[in-house]
Amino acid sequence: MTEPRRRERLRPLELVTFAALVAVAVGAITLMATRDPILSLIFFGATFVIDLVVIAMLMLAVTPNKQMDGEIRPDAENHPHQ
């Protein structure tokens, strides 16, 4: 079995970081609009959790190695009748 590449190991960290950045933006906007830090923290937490769930669901919908319709496999070029 091969070791996962660095990109594959860091992928979850990238997704969590993206969710955190979106949540920080929503929290900052809420803080600037309402001047209420408690409400801002609530919006930050809710946005972070919702973003994580949405990103996880989108990642489940993607099949990374699925062959596209009409795509020719590299080994099919040499053996067209198999």
C-alpha positions in Angstrom: 0.0 0.0 0.0 1.4 3.4 -0.9 1.7 6.3 1.5 -0.7 9.2 0.9 0.9 12.2 -0.7 1.3 15.4 1.2 -1.6 17.0 -0.7 -3.9 14.2 0.3 -2.9 14.4 3.9 -3.4 18.2 4.1 -6.8 18.2 2.3 -8.9 18.0 5.5 -6.9 20.8 7.0 -7.6 23.0 3.9 -11.3 22.3 4.2 -11.5 23.2 7.9 -9.4 26.3 7.3 -11.8 27.4 4.5 -14.8 26.9 6.8 -13.0 28.8 9.6 -12.2 31.8 7.2 -15.8 32.0 6.1 -17.0 31.8 9.8 -14.5 34.6 10.8 -15.8 36.8 8.0 -19.5 36.3 9.1 -18.5 36.8 12.7 -16.6 40.0 11.9 -19.5 41.4 9.8 -21.9 40.6 12.6 -19.7 42.3 15.1 -19.4 45.4 13.0 -23.1 45.6 12.3 -24.4 44.9 15.8 -21.5 45.8 18.1 -22.6 42.7 20.2 -19.7 40.3 20.7 -21.9 37.5 22.1 -24.1 37.5 19.0 -21.0 37.6 16.8 -19.6 34.5 18.5 -22.9 32.8 18.1 -22.9 33.6 14.3 -19.3 32.5 14.1 -19.9 29.1 15.7 -23.1 28.5 13.7 -21.5 29.4 10.5 -18.4 27.3 11.2 -20.5 24.2 11.9 -22.8 24.7 8.9 -19.8 25.2 6.6 -18.2 22.0 7.8 -21.4 20.0 7.2 -21.9 21.5 3.8 -18.3 20.9 2.7 -18.4 17.4 4.1 -21.6 16.7 2.1 -20.1 18.1 -1.1 -16.9 16.0 -0.6 -19.1 12.9 -0.3 -20.8 13.7 -3.6 -17.5 13.8 -5.4 -15.9 10.6 -6.6 -12.3 11.4 -7.3 -11.3 8.5 -9.7 -14.6 7.9 -11.5 -14.3 7.6 -15.2 -16.2 10.3 -17.1 -18.8 9.4 -19.7 -17.1 8.9 -23.0 -13.6 9.1 -21.5 -11.1 6.6 -22.9 -9.0 4.7 -20.4 -5.2 4.8 -21.1 -5.0 1.0 -21.3 -7.9 0.8 -23.7 -5.9 2.4 -26.5 -3.6 -0.6 -26.7 -6.3 -3.2 -26.2 -9.5 -1.9 -27.7 -11.5 -5.2 -27.6 -11.0 -6.0 -23.9 
